[in-house]
Amino acid sequence: MNEAEQIRVREDDSNSAEGKVLCGICRRQFSRYTCPGCNVSYCSLTCFRSEAHSQCSEAFYRKEIQTSIETKSSKIHEERDKMLELLKRLEEQTQEEDSSLLRDQDESDSDSNDLVSRFADVDISSASSDELLRLMTKEEIDKFFNVLRHPTSQLAQQLLSSEELQSVRQEPWWEASLGGPPSESIRYGSKPALMEVPLDLVKRQASSPSLIYNVCAVLVAYAFATRHLSVSPLSSAENDALDETEARRIISQAVPFLVARQSQVLYSTLSSAVTDVWSRFDPGIVGAESLSVLLHDLFIIARPRLVVTASSNNTSLGEHQSDTLLAALSDLSGLFAPRSISVPSHIQMKLRFYAAQVLSTPQLVLRALANELQNYARALKAEAGSVMGNPSLQGKNLGASQPKPASNPDITTSGRSFGLSIADSECLQ
């Protein structure tokens, strides 16, 4: 290294050392830090912790520990405050829910009291349906008719299973013949006494137009009146006069050709007969599911017995294979019997004519009719089930499918014989 270079190194060393302060504790290294307590310069943590500097380092660590403790204590307090705030909110929410339940209960009690006050001066047993409906709110009316349209709903089953209703409820008499296990809670009506049908009237029916679908139409109305009023049989002398009047009104409205003196209505198919009667029920009362129940009732009534008890008196109607069907027509005849005179009414004469039609119809045809009724009932029940099972259709009124009264191409008033399916079945006999 030449002289110039040596002079330059010395200048660089002097410049680099210029302004540097030696460590005030070890005095061997240049200081890099300054103690905040005593302002002494030191080079490393070792010097800061040395005994020569212990008066400051111990105080520093003591202060740090105290600060750390206070900080942790502060966090604990914050967490505790947050927990208390959450508990307070939960308590307020619980109080609000309790208050809401109390308000709902008060409103429910108020509604119940209001309902009681509205019906306080009304004799429900003698009041008409129109009078009762006028005392009900729109919500109550909608709820009531919704239960009628859906007899298998939970609310309907709860109402039907009430002890008060069970004590007066009477199941249709024809269900007693199904042979189910006896039950003390179920009461069935007694089977109606059979009316007399002249033998010569039965013989004349062999060549007359088939009225079997007209009989089905009458029995749809009959089954509905029986179930709607929970009265069985309809012609029982123990029945209330208002129930008898309402039963006659329902049947007269549903099958006007029965009460008309000069009606010549003749149904050619089961569907036309059922649809026409269905359309004449009060709107919204009978839905597809309810109609399927009525058709199943007709299946039970129209189905001939397979076994008939042997008897020396073969002309006894009570031992006829279609005695259930004859009993239903006899019940209707008793319902429309005049109370003041013993002369049969024109309605009774028509029903006797229908009974003669049944007696002249081959049993094979009646069995085919029963099967047709059963299939029709199953199809309607499946249709109602598909509507209730479809989320897009749930809550819709099944009664809305109830048809409106209209002219039907399968109904004639000319008196000519239709019913081709019956005629075809007769050929099989």
LUMVOTI-226768 format. One record per residue (C-alpha): x, y, z; residue in one letter. Coordinates in steps of 0.2 Angstrom, whole numbers, plus 5000, padded with zeros to 4 digits. Each point is the difference from the previous one (the first is absolute). Layout:
// LUMVOTI-226768
XYZa...
END
This chain:
// LUMVOTI-226768
500050005000m500850174995n500050155011e498550084992a498949855003e500549995019q499650185002i498249974992r499749855012v500550105015r498850144995e498649874997d500349935017d500050175009s498450044990n499149845005s500550025019a499550185000e498450035010g500049835008k499849985019v500849855009l498849895011c499950085017g499949835009i501449894991c500950144991r500649884987r498750024986q499150154993f498350035008s498549974990r498650035013y499650125013t499249955017c498350105002p500350005019g501850075002c500450054982n501649895001v500549944983s500349814998y500449884986c499049845003s498749925011l501449925010t500650165006c498250065003f499849855012r501750025008s500150035019e500850174996a498350054993h498849905011s499250155008q499250044983c499749824993s499149935015e498950155001a499649984981f499649825001y498950035015r499150134991k499749894985e499449865011i498850125008q499450074983t499749824994s499049955015i498950164998e499849964982t499449825003k498950065014s499250134988s499749864987k499149905013i498950145005h499650034981e499649824998e498950005016r499150164994d499749924983k499349845008m498950115012l499350094984e499649844991l499149935016l499150165001k499450004982r499549815002l499050055015e499150144991e499749894985q499249875011t498950135009q499450064982e499649824995e499049975017d499150164997s499649954982s499349845006l499050085014l499350124987r499649864988d499149915014q499150155005d499450024982e499549824999s499150025017d499250164993s499549914984d499349855010s499050125011n499450104985d499449844991l499149955016v499250175002s499449994982r499149835002f499450045018a498250034995d499949874985v499349835002d501249914988i498949845000s498650104992s500950144990a500249984982s501649994991s499850184993d499750075017e501649925007l501150054985l499450185003r500750005017l501749934995m501550114993t500749974983k501549915007e498949885010e498949974985i501649964989d500749895014k498449915002f499749964981f501849954998n499849875014v498449934990l501050004984r501449905008h499249875012p501749915002t500950165006s500750005017q498850135006l498549904993a500649855009q500250095016q498250074999l499349834995l500949915014s499350125014s499149915014e498550114998e499849974982l500349815002q498649995013s498750064986v500949954984r499249854991q500849914986e499049954984p499149845003w500749924984w501850005008e499449885014a499949874987s501950014996l500349885014g501450105009g500449975019p498750075011p500450165009s499150095015e500450174993s499249974983i498150004998r499249944984y498350044995g498749864998s499649934983k498450074993p498549894998a499749954982l498550074990m498849894991e500349984981v498649924990p500549854990l499150064984d501050165000l501649905000v499449904985k499650164990r501850075004q500849864989a499650094984s500150185006s501550124998p501449985013s499950125014l501549935009i501150164998y498550105006n500049895016v501850045002c499750194999a498749985013v501149905012l501450134998v498950135007a499349875013y501849965006a500550185001f498450055011a500449855012t501850055003r499750194999h498649995014l500849855009s498349925000v499749824996s498749954994p499250164994l498349935002s500249955018s498550075011a501350055013e500850134989n499850195003d498750084989a501350134994l501249864994d498649924990e499650174992t501850034996e500249824993a498550034989r500750164994r501749934996i499349864990i498750104991s501450134995q501349864994a498749894991v498650114994p499349874988f499649895016l498850135006v499350074984a498449924995r500349994981q501949994998s500749894987q501950025004v500949844995l501949985003y501049904987s501649995010t500649995018l501150154997s498650114994s498949955015a501350045013v500650164992t498250074998d499749965019v501750075005w499650164991s498450035010r500849995018f500350165009d501650084993p501649965009g499249865010i500549844991v501749994993g500849864990a500649915016e498250015008s499249944984l501249855000s499349955017v498250014994l500449894985l500849885011h498350005010d499149964984l501249864996f499549925017i498250034998i499949944981a501149855002r498949845001p500349875013r501049854994l499149885013v498150005002v499249915015t498949864994a498150025004s498449924996s499350184995n501050044985n499050164997t500750095016s500950164996l501049985016g500949854993e500350084983h501850024994q499750194998s499150025017d501350145005t499550104984l498249975003l500150065018a500850164994a498550034989l498849955013s500950135012d499750144988l498249944997s499750015019g500850185000l498850064987f498549915007a498550125004p499750035018r498250045000s499349874987i500449824997s499950024981v501849984992p500750164993s500650014982h501849995006i499649845009q499349934984m501650054990k501149925014l498949844999r500250004981f501950025002y500049855012a499149904987a501350054988q501349935012v499149835002l499949984981s501850044997t501149854999p501349985014q501449994988l499650184994v499950065018l501749935004r500750084985a499250175006l500849975017a501749984993n499750154989e499650105016l501549945009q501250044986n499250174998y500250035019a501949954999r500350114985a499350155010l500949965015k501749994990a499650174992e499750085017a501649925006g501050064986s499450185002v500450005019m501749924996g500550134987n500950155009p499450124986s498249955003l500049985019q498750115009g498950024984k498249965002n499649824995l498150065000g500550114986a499949854988s498249985004q499150024983p498650134997k498349944995p499949994981a499249914986s500849824998n500049904984p499949845010d498350065007i498449984990t498250055003t499349914986s499649845009g501049894988r501249875007s501850045001f501349925012g500949894987l501249945013s498649925010i499249934984a501749924996d500149935017s498349924999e500649914984c501349915011l498649935012q
END
